[in-house]
Amino acid sequence: MSYEVILVRKEVKENQTAEDFGELLENEERILPFTQEQRAHLKNAMQARGYKIVLDTPEETEFEYEEETASALLTRHALYLEASGDGAFEISLAASELADTDEFAKYDPQNGGWEEAQE
């Protein structure tokens, strides 16, 4: 069984309910894109966590993590993290840490949608 979490700009969360966001994912072009600085930050943060780039184009960057237990895809609109088994904890933690800023929001469909910031 695979586990997936998605990171987007915080403005997307502010303007969408969890149900609406699920529909929005069907047409990624409607999701507010990351700025160039945000994409660069996410790319660097993923590498700092130990993710290795396996494909890098102007449109997307693909990452793998430790013996393929997890993977990630950074597009212009979202960061998709996917794993199975032990990798599920890693991607959830990575997305939560990245969302612990004023820039990004974590969407976790397995846990009912948007993750609320911890005070």
C-alpha positions as CSV (number, residue, x, y, z in Angstrom):
1,M,0.0,0.0,0.0
2,S,1.4,3.4,-0.9
3,Y,1.1,6.6,1.0
4,E,1.1,10.1,-0.5
5,V,1.2,13.6,0.7
6,I,1.2,16.8,-1.3
7,L,2.8,20.2,-0.5
8,V,1.4,23.4,-2.1
9,R,1.6,27.1,-1.5
10,K,-0.3,28.1,1.6
11,E,-2.6,30.3,-0.4
12,V,-4.0,27.2,-2.1
13,K,-5.1,25.9,1.3
14,E,-6.6,29.2,2.3
15,N,-8.8,29.2,-0.8
16,Q,-9.8,25.5,-1.0
17,T,-11.6,23.0,1.2
18,A,-10.1,19.5,1.4
19,E,-12.9,18.3,-0.9
20,D,-12.3,21.1,-3.4
21,F,-8.6,20.4,-3.4
22,G,-9.1,16.8,-4.3
23,E,-11.0,17.9,-7.4
24,L,-8.4,20.6,-8.1
25,L,-5.6,17.9,-8.2
26,E,-7.3,16.5,-11.3
27,N,-6.2,19.7,-13.2
28,E,-2.9,20.8,-11.7
29,E,-2.7,23.8,-13.9
30,R,-5.4,25.4,-11.8
31,I,-3.2,25.2,-8.6
32,L,-1.3,28.4,-7.8
33,P,2.3,27.8,-9.0
34,F,5.3,28.1,-6.7
35,T,7.6,31.1,-7.2
36,Q,11.1,30.4,-8.6
37,E,12.4,31.0,-5.1
38,Q,10.0,28.5,-3.5
39,R,10.9,25.8,-6.0
40,A,14.6,26.4,-5.4
41,H,14.0,26.2,-1.6
42,L,12.0,23.0,-1.9
43,K,14.6,21.4,-4.2
44,N,17.4,22.3,-1.8
45,A,15.5,21.2,1.2
46,M,14.8,17.8,-0.3
47,Q,18.4,17.3,-1.1
48,A,19.4,18.4,2.4
49,R,17.0,15.6,3.7
50,G,18.9,13.0,1.7
51,Y,16.7,12.9,-1.4
52,K,18.7,12.4,-4.6
53,I,17.7,14.0,-7.9
54,V,17.1,11.3,-10.6
55,L,15.6,13.7,-13.2
56,D,15.7,17.4,-13.4
57,T,14.0,19.4,-16.2
58,P,12.6,23.0,-16.2
59,E,9.1,21.5,-15.6
60,E,9.8,19.0,-12.9
61,T,12.4,17.4,-10.6
62,E,12.1,13.8,-9.5
63,F,13.8,12.6,-6.3
64,E,14.4,9.2,-4.7
65,Y,15.1,8.5,-1.1
66,E,17.2,5.8,0.5
67,E,17.0,2.6,-1.6
68,E,13.8,3.8,-3.2
69,T,11.7,3.6,0.0
70,A,10.3,7.0,-0.9
71,S,10.1,9.3,-3.9
72,A,9.1,12.8,-4.7
73,L,8.1,14.9,-7.7
74,L,8.4,18.6,-7.7
75,T,6.4,20.4,-10.3
76,R,5.6,24.0,-10.9
77,H,2.5,23.6,-8.8
78,A,3.1,21.0,-6.1
79,L,5.5,18.7,-4.4
80,Y,4.2,15.1,-4.4
81,L,5.7,12.7,-2.0
82,E,5.0,9.0,-2.2
83,A,6.2,6.0,-0.2
84,S,5.3,2.5,1.0
85,G,6.3,0.7,4.1
86,D,8.8,2.5,6.3
87,G,9.1,5.4,3.8
88,A,5.6,6.6,4.8
89,F,6.9,8.1,8.0
90,E,9.7,9.9,6.2
91,I,7.5,11.6,3.7
92,S,5.0,12.6,6.3
93,L,7.7,14.1,8.5
94,A,9.4,15.8,5.5
95,A,6.2,17.4,4.3
96,S,5.2,18.5,7.9
97,E,8.6,20.2,8.4
98,L,8.4,22.0,5.1
99,A,4.9,23.1,5.9
100,D,6.0,24.4,9.2
101,T,6.6,27.8,7.6
102,D,4.3,30.6,6.3
103,E,4.9,29.5,2.7
104,F,3.6,26.0,2.3
105,A,0.6,23.7,3.3
106,K,0.5,19.9,3.6
107,Y,-2.4,17.9,2.2
108,D,-2.6,14.4,3.4
109,P,-5.5,12.5,1.8
110,Q,-5.0,9.5,4.1
111,N,-5.6,11.6,7.2
112,G,-8.6,13.6,6.0
113,G,-7.0,16.5,4.1
114,W,-5.1,19.6,5.3
115,E,-2.7,19.3,8.2
116,E,-3.2,22.0,10.8
117,A,0.0,23.8,12.0
118,Q,1.2,22.8,15.4
119,E,1.3,25.6,18.0
